[in-house]
Amino acid sequence: MYTEHQKEDMDKLQGKAGIGRPNRHEYCLCPQAIEISRPSVTVEKWSDWRWQFSNRIKDIDALSGLLQLTSSEAGLYKDLIEKYRYAITPYYLSLIDWSDPDDPIRKQCIPDLREIKFLLPGSEDDPLAERAHMPVPGMIHRYPDRVLAMVTGTCAVYCRHCNRKRTWKRPEASSTRQSLLRMVDYVAGSRRVREVIVSGGDPLTMNPNLLNEFLGALREIPHVEVLRIGTRIPVVLPMRITGELCRMLARHRPLWINTHFNHPREITPEATTACERLLKVGIPLSNQTVLLKGVNDSLDVIRDLCHGLQRIMVRPYYLFHCDSVRGTDHFRTDIGKGMEIIQGLWGRTGGLCMPNFVVDLPGGGGKAMMMPSYLIEMGKDEAIFRTHEGKIVRYPCPQGADGPNP
């Protein structure tokens, strides 16, 4: 595919970026990706999150260079990114294997014309009715004991499967001090709320001083017991997880962070270091994965992902069925695929590696937990089960077991 000279250049650049280390995927970067993402970049710059963020790939010219588009194709992609923006950090772009058109990293970040051309029945911009559950702008109150605060509309990388794609062009969140204080006031007046989930966008892209102020104000509310942050930064911009940021976040414990790894190839040395820094300051990590067709919709991939996460002390938490969001239909599987994967994991991997498979119900119905049932029959004297190996086991239920002790 490439000349020997190009291959030598790629090898040198991969070495500079820390790519191709032992136990890591060997990437085949295309010359266009090299030119766009890392023209003569030093290791110091590459490791600087500010350089990564300010040098994100996000315009039609860069996309045309990456995909080698014709002028007519470029016109179609221009329409696409005007509706659904894109931005990719050089780091995350460097994880793509350009020799594989079905590369799972590529599918998650490179715009795809199916986003505007492929639509399944029932798809909506806001299928979970988040806007209908916003008592104040940016705050979603769907469950009695917790709220979700969308504190920014900015992400380091705009995932093509995002369930809030509607907000990319028409933001519903604001990072102004005034808007954040409105959310704080609402939580202070809602005494049943014990947990605040800070989301976006990605909260770790916002001004750290403002985020610190917001978390501190929430922590002062007596009935708020737990804070949780949802972020993809450890995956797409791991160098942002600095010691300074970790120390700031640790001041607001008990604080949990939910990461968003979707594929084992995302568990790189850089991502591992980011997670270790958070863990060292006492911030527990869980992971939310979305089941995506062509990315991770197989037992082997999900098992490898969950095992890899456990190795770096990130607990698999949720495996989400892909929501019926307009612009993401090409990623959707049927619900049976997720059940098949969970069934395959059960009994073959430890409980700490088992994510909860959930379907977020339309109209704000909330999460429905989907678990395989091993109970075949519940009788008067016994229960009949089928094990993960398919064996039938009878469990005695003696009369009086539920009565008072003698």
C-alpha positions as CSV (number, residue, x, y, z in Angstrom):
1,M,0.0,0.0,0.0
2,Y,2.9,2.4,0.8
3,T,6.4,2.9,-0.5
4,E,9.3,1.8,1.7
5,H,10.2,5.5,2.2
6,Q,6.7,6.2,3.5
7,K,6.8,3.2,5.7
8,E,10.1,4.4,7.3
9,D,8.5,7.8,7.9
10,M,5.5,6.2,9.5
11,D,7.7,4.0,11.8
12,K,9.6,7.1,13.0
13,L,6.5,9.0,13.7
14,Q,4.9,6.0,15.5
15,G,8.0,5.8,17.7
16,K,7.8,9.5,18.6
17,A,4.2,9.2,19.6
18,G,4.8,6.0,21.6
19,I,2.9,3.9,19.1
20,G,4.0,0.3,18.4
21,R,5.2,-0.5,21.9
22,P,5.1,-4.2,23.1
23,N,1.6,-5.5,23.7
24,R,0.1,-2.7,21.6
25,H,-1.6,-2.8,18.2
26,E,0.8,-2.0,15.3
27,Y,-0.9,0.8,13.5
28,C,-0.6,1.5,9.8
29,L,-0.9,5.3,9.5
30,C,-1.7,6.7,6.1
31,P,0.5,9.6,4.9
32,Q,-2.5,12.0,4.9
33,A,-3.1,11.2,8.6
34,I,0.6,11.9,9.4
35,E,0.6,15.2,7.5
36,I,-2.6,16.4,9.1
37,S,-2.2,15.2,12.7
38,R,1.5,15.5,13.4
39,P,3.6,17.7,11.1
40,S,7.0,17.8,12.7
41,V,5.6,17.6,16.2
42,T,7.9,17.1,19.1
43,V,7.3,14.6,21.9
44,E,6.8,17.5,24.3
45,K,4.0,19.0,22.2
46,W,2.4,15.7,21.5
47,S,2.2,15.1,25.3
48,D,0.6,18.5,25.9
49,W,-3.2,18.3,26.1
50,R,-3.4,22.0,25.1
51,W,-1.6,21.2,21.8
52,Q,-3.7,18.2,21.3
53,F,-7.0,20.1,21.8
54,S,-6.0,23.2,19.7
55,N,-4.7,20.9,16.9
56,R,-7.9,18.8,16.6
57,I,-8.8,17.8,13.1
58,K,-12.2,19.4,12.4
59,D,-12.7,20.9,8.9
60,I,-13.7,19.6,5.5
61,D,-10.2,20.1,4.0
62,A,-8.7,17.8,6.7
63,L,-11.4,15.3,6.2
64,S,-11.0,15.3,2.4
65,G,-7.3,14.7,2.9
66,L,-7.9,11.8,5.3
67,L,-10.5,10.1,3.1
68,Q,-9.1,11.2,-0.3
69,L,-12.5,12.5,-1.3
70,T,-13.4,13.7,-4.8
71,S,-14.9,17.2,-5.1
72,S,-18.5,15.7,-5.3
73,E,-17.9,13.5,-2.3
74,A,-16.4,16.5,-0.4
75,G,-19.7,18.4,-1.1
76,L,-21.7,15.6,0.6
77,Y,-19.4,15.4,3.5
78,K,-19.5,19.2,3.9
79,D,-23.3,18.9,4.3
80,L,-22.8,16.1,6.8
81,I,-20.4,18.0,9.1
82,E,-22.6,21.2,8.9
83,K,-25.3,19.1,10.5
84,Y,-23.2,16.9,12.7
85,R,-19.8,18.5,13.5
86,Y,-16.7,16.5,13.9
87,A,-13.4,17.0,15.8
88,I,-10.7,14.5,16.5
89,T,-7.6,14.8,18.7
90,P,-4.3,13.9,16.9
91,Y,-3.8,11.3,19.7
92,Y,-7.1,9.5,19.0
93,L,-6.6,9.8,15.3
94,S,-3.2,8.0,15.7
95,L,-5.0,4.9,17.1
96,I,-6.7,4.3,13.7
97,D,-5.5,1.4,11.6
98,W,-5.9,3.0,8.2
99,S,-5.2,-0.3,6.4
100,D,-8.6,-1.5,7.7
101,P,-11.7,0.3,6.3
102,D,-13.7,-1.3,9.2
103,D,-11.3,-0.1,11.9
104,P,-13.4,0.3,15.2
105,I,-11.6,3.5,16.2
106,R,-12.2,5.0,12.8
107,K,-15.9,4.2,12.9
108,Q,-16.3,6.0,16.2
109,C,-14.8,9.3,15.1
110,I,-14.7,9.7,11.3
111,P,-18.0,11.1,9.9
112,D,-20.0,8.6,7.8
113,L,-22.6,9.6,5.2
114,R,-25.0,7.1,6.7
115,E,-25.5,9.6,9.5
116,I,-27.7,11.6,7.1
117,K,-28.7,8.9,4.6
118,F,-29.7,6.0,6.8
119,L,-32.8,6.3,9.0
120,L,-34.6,3.5,10.9
121,P,-38.3,3.8,11.9
122,G,-38.7,5.4,15.3
123,S,-35.5,7.4,15.3
124,E,-35.7,10.8,16.9
125,D,-33.4,13.7,17.9
126,D,-34.4,13.3,21.5
127,P,-35.8,9.8,22.0
128,L,-35.2,9.8,25.8
129,A,-37.3,13.0,26.1
130,E,-34.5,14.8,27.9
131,R,-35.8,18.2,27.0
132,A,-39.1,17.3,28.6
133,H,-37.4,16.6,31.9
134,M,-35.4,19.9,32.2
135,P,-36.7,22.0,35.1
136,V,-33.9,24.5,34.4
137,P,-31.8,24.7,31.2
138,G,-29.2,22.0,31.0
139,M,-30.4,20.0,34.0
140,I,-32.2,16.7,33.5
141,H,-34.4,15.4,36.4
142,R,-35.7,12.0,35.4
143,Y,-35.2,10.0,38.6
144,P,-36.4,11.2,42.0
145,D,-33.0,10.9,43.8
146,R,-30.6,12.1,41.1
147,V,-30.1,14.8,38.4
148,L,-27.9,15.1,35.4
149,A,-26.2,18.5,34.8
150,M,-25.1,19.2,31.2
151,V,-22.4,21.8,32.0
152,T,-20.9,22.2,28.5
153,G,-21.6,21.3,24.9
154,T,-17.9,20.8,24.1
155,C,-16.1,17.5,23.6
156,A,-12.5,16.7,22.7
157,V,-13.8,14.2,20.1
158,Y,-17.4,14.1,18.8
159,C,-18.3,10.5,18.9
160,R,-20.4,9.5,15.9
161,H,-22.7,7.4,18.1
162,C,-23.5,10.3,20.5
163,N,-27.0,10.2,21.9
164,R,-27.0,14.0,22.2
165,K,-26.1,14.8,18.6
166,R,-29.1,17.1,18.6
167,T,-27.1,19.5,20.9
168,W,-24.1,19.8,18.6
169,K,-25.8,22.5,16.4
170,R,-28.3,23.8,19.0
171,P,-26.6,23.7,22.4
172,E,-28.8,23.0,25.4
173,A,-25.9,23.5,27.9
174,S,-24.0,26.5,28.9
175,S,-20.7,26.9,30.9
176,T,-21.5,30.4,32.2
177,R,-21.4,30.9,35.9
178,Q,-25.0,32.1,35.8
179,S,-26.3,29.0,34.2
180,L,-24.3,26.8,36.6
181,L,-25.6,28.7,39.6
182,R,-29.2,28.1,38.4
183,M,-28.6,24.4,38.4
184,V,-27.1,24.6,41.9
185,D,-30.1,26.5,43.1
186,Y,-32.4,23.9,41.7
187,V,-30.5,21.1,43.4
188,A,-30.5,23.0,46.7
189,G,-34.3,23.2,46.5
190,S,-34.8,19.6,45.6
191,R,-34.3,17.7,48.9
192,R,-34.8,14.3,47.5
193,V,-31.7,14.6,45.2
194,R,-28.7,12.8,46.7
195,E,-26.6,12.4,43.6
196,V,-25.6,14.8,40.9
197,I,-24.2,13.5,37.6
198,V,-22.0,16.0,35.8
199,S,-22.1,15.5,32.1
200,G,-22.2,17.4,28.8
201,G,-20.5,17.5,26.3
202,D,-17.5,16.5,28.4
203,P,-17.1,18.3,31.7
204,L,-13.3,17.9,31.7
205,T,-13.1,20.2,28.7
206,M,-14.5,23.2,30.6
207,N,-12.5,25.8,32.5
208,P,-11.2,23.9,35.5
209,N,-11.7,26.8,37.8
210,L,-15.3,27.0,36.9
211,L,-15.7,23.3,37.2
212,N,-14.1,23.4,40.7
213,E,-16.5,26.2,41.7
214,F,-19.5,24.2,40.5
215,L,-18.5,21.0,42.2
216,G,-17.7,23.0,45.4
217,A,-21.1,24.6,45.4
218,L,-22.8,21.2,45.0
219,R,-20.7,19.7,47.8
220,E,-22.0,22.5,50.1
221,I,-25.6,21.3,49.7
222,P,-26.3,19.0,52.7
223,H,-28.5,16.5,51.0
224,V,-26.1,15.9,48.1
225,E,-24.1,12.9,49.1
226,V,-22.4,11.8,45.9
227,L,-21.0,13.5,42.7
228,R,-20.4,11.6,39.5
229,I,-18.6,12.8,36.3
230,G,-19.2,11.2,32.9
231,T,-16.2,11.8,30.6
232,R,-14.4,10.3,27.6
233,I,-11.3,12.3,28.2
234,P,-9.2,9.4,29.5
235,V,-9.9,7.7,26.2
236,V,-9.5,10.5,23.6
237,L,-7.3,13.0,25.4
238,P,-5.6,11.1,28.2
239,M,-2.8,13.8,28.6
240,R,-5.5,16.1,30.0
241,I,-5.6,14.0,33.2
242,T,-2.8,15.9,34.9
243,G,-1.8,15.8,38.6
244,E,-3.3,19.3,39.1
245,L,-6.6,18.3,37.6
246,C,-6.7,15.1,39.7
247,R,-6.0,17.0,42.9
248,M,-8.8,19.5,42.2
249,L,-11.3,16.7,41.6
250,A,-10.2,14.8,44.7
251,R,-11.2,17.8,46.8
252,H,-14.9,17.0,46.0
253,R,-15.0,13.4,47.1
254,P,-17.0,11.2,47.3
255,L,-16.8,11.7,43.6
256,W,-17.0,8.9,41.0
257,I,-15.9,9.0,37.4
258,N,-17.6,7.1,34.6
259,T,-15.3,6.6,31.6
260,H,-16.4,5.6,28.1
261,F,-14.2,2.9,26.6
262,N,-15.9,1.1,23.8
263,H,-13.1,-1.1,22.4
264,P,-10.0,-2.9,23.9
265,R,-7.8,-1.0,21.5
266,E,-8.6,2.2,23.4
267,I,-6.9,0.8,26.5
268,T,-3.5,2.3,25.6
269,P,-0.5,3.0,27.9
270,E,-1.6,6.7,27.8
271,A,-5.2,5.9,28.8
272,T,-3.9,3.5,31.5
273,T,-1.7,6.3,33.0
274,A,-4.7,8.7,33.0
275,C,-6.8,6.2,34.9
276,E,-4.0,5.4,37.4
277,R,-3.6,9.1,38.2
278,L,-7.3,9.4,39.1
279,L,-7.2,6.2,41.1
280,K,-4.2,7.4,43.1
281,V,-6.1,10.4,44.4
282,G,-8.9,8.2,45.5
283,I,-11.4,8.6,42.7
284,P,-13.1,5.3,41.8
285,L,-13.6,4.5,38.1
286,S,-16.4,2.7,36.3
287,N,-17.0,2.4,32.6
288,Q,-20.1,2.8,30.4
289,T,-19.9,1.1,27.0
290,V,-22.3,1.5,24.1
291,L,-23.0,-1.6,22.0
292,L,-22.1,-0.5,18.5
293,K,-22.5,-2.5,15.3
294,G,-19.2,-3.1,13.6
295,V,-17.3,-1.8,16.6
296,N,-17.8,-4.1,19.6
297,D,-20.9,-6.2,18.8
298,S,-19.3,-9.5,19.6
299,L,-18.6,-11.6,22.7
300,D,-14.9,-11.7,22.1
301,V,-14.5,-7.9,21.8
302,I,-16.7,-7.1,24.9
303,R,-15.0,-9.8,26.9
304,D,-11.5,-8.5,26.0
305,L,-12.7,-5.0,26.8
306,C,-14.1,-5.9,30.2
307,H,-11.0,-7.9,31.1
308,G,-8.7,-5.1,30.0
309,L,-10.7,-2.6,32.0
310,Q,-10.5,-4.8,35.1
311,R,-6.7,-5.0,34.7
312,I,-6.4,-1.2,34.9
313,M,-8.9,-1.0,37.9
314,V,-11.8,0.3,35.9
315,R,-15.0,-1.6,36.7
316,P,-17.3,-2.4,33.7
317,Y,-20.6,-0.8,34.8
318,Y,-23.0,-0.5,31.9
319,L,-23.3,-1.9,28.4
320,F,-25.9,0.3,26.8
321,H,-28.1,-0.7,23.9
322,C,-27.5,2.0,21.3
323,D,-30.3,4.6,21.6
324,S,-32.7,5.3,18.7
325,V,-31.1,8.7,18.0
326,R,-31.3,10.1,14.5
327,G,-27.9,10.1,12.9
328,T,-26.7,6.9,14.7
329,D,-28.9,4.2,13.2
330,H,-26.1,2.5,11.3
331,F,-24.6,1.6,14.8
332,R,-27.7,0.0,16.1
333,T,-28.0,-3.8,16.8
334,D,-31.1,-5.6,17.9
335,I,-31.6,-6.1,21.6
336,G,-31.0,-9.8,21.2
337,K,-27.4,-9.2,20.3
338,G,-26.7,-7.6,23.7
339,M,-28.5,-10.4,25.5
340,E,-26.5,-12.9,23.6
341,I,-23.2,-11.2,24.7
342,I,-24.3,-11.1,28.3
343,Q,-25.4,-14.7,28.2
344,G,-21.9,-15.6,26.8
345,L,-20.1,-13.7,29.5
346,W,-22.1,-15.2,32.4
347,G,-20.3,-18.0,34.1
348,R,-17.3,-17.5,31.9
349,T,-15.9,-14.4,33.5
350,G,-15.9,-13.0,37.0
351,G,-18.7,-10.8,38.4
352,L,-16.4,-7.7,38.5
353,C,-16.1,-8.0,34.7
354,M,-19.9,-8.2,34.1
355,P,-21.5,-5.0,32.9
356,N,-25.2,-4.4,33.3
357,F,-26.9,-4.5,29.9
358,V,-29.5,-1.8,29.8
359,V,-31.9,-0.3,27.4
360,D,-32.8,3.3,27.9
361,L,-36.5,3.5,27.2
362,P,-38.1,6.1,24.9
363,G,-40.1,9.0,26.3
364,G,-38.1,9.2,29.5
365,G,-39.0,5.7,30.7
366,G,-35.6,5.2,32.3
367,K,-33.2,2.3,32.1
368,A,-34.5,-1.3,31.8
369,M,-32.1,-3.9,33.0
370,M,-31.8,-6.8,30.6
371,M,-30.4,-10.0,32.3
372,P,-30.7,-13.6,31.1
373,S,-32.9,-15.6,33.4
374,Y,-31.7,-19.0,34.6
375,L,-35.0,-19.7,36.4
376,I,-37.1,-22.1,34.4
377,E,-39.8,-22.9,36.8
378,M,-40.7,-21.9,40.4
379,G,-42.7,-24.6,42.1
380,K,-44.1,-25.1,45.6
381,D,-41.3,-27.3,46.8
382,E,-38.4,-26.6,44.4
383,A,-37.1,-24.2,41.8
384,I,-35.7,-25.4,38.5
385,F,-32.7,-23.7,36.9
386,R,-30.7,-23.9,33.8
387,T,-26.9,-23.2,34.3
388,H,-24.7,-21.3,32.0
389,E,-23.5,-24.7,30.7
390,G,-27.1,-25.7,29.9
391,K,-27.5,-28.2,32.7
392,I,-30.8,-28.5,34.6
393,V,-30.5,-28.1,38.4
394,R,-33.3,-28.5,40.9
395,Y,-33.1,-26.3,44.0
396,P,-35.1,-27.4,47.1
397,C,-37.5,-24.9,48.6
398,P,-38.7,-26.7,51.7
399,Q,-42.0,-25.6,53.3
400,G,-41.5,-23.2,56.2
401,A,-38.2,-21.8,55.0
402,D,-39.8,-18.4,54.8
403,G,-41.5,-18.7,58.2
404,P,-40.2,-17.6,61.6
405,N,-37.3,-19.4,63.2
406,P,-38.2,-21.7,66.0
